[in-house]
Amino acid sequence: MARHPWCGHGIGVALGMYVVEFIADKIPAVNRAWDVIHPFIRVPAGADFRTSPL
C-alpha cells in the first residue's frame, strides 16, 4: 500500500498544533487568541484532509 506523501507532515502538523494548544491553555491571553483563530485553521485543514486520497 502506497503512503500519501503528506502523511508524515500531517502527523507533524497535528503534533505541533497539540503543543501550541497545550501551551496556549496555560496563558489566558494566548488562549483567547488561539480560540479566535483556531476555527480558521481547523476548517481548511479538515477540508484538505477530507479531499485527500486515503
Secondary structure, 3 states (H helix, E strand, C coil): CCCCCCHHHHHHHHHHHHHHHHHHCCCHHHHHHHHHHHHHHHHHHHHHHHHCCC
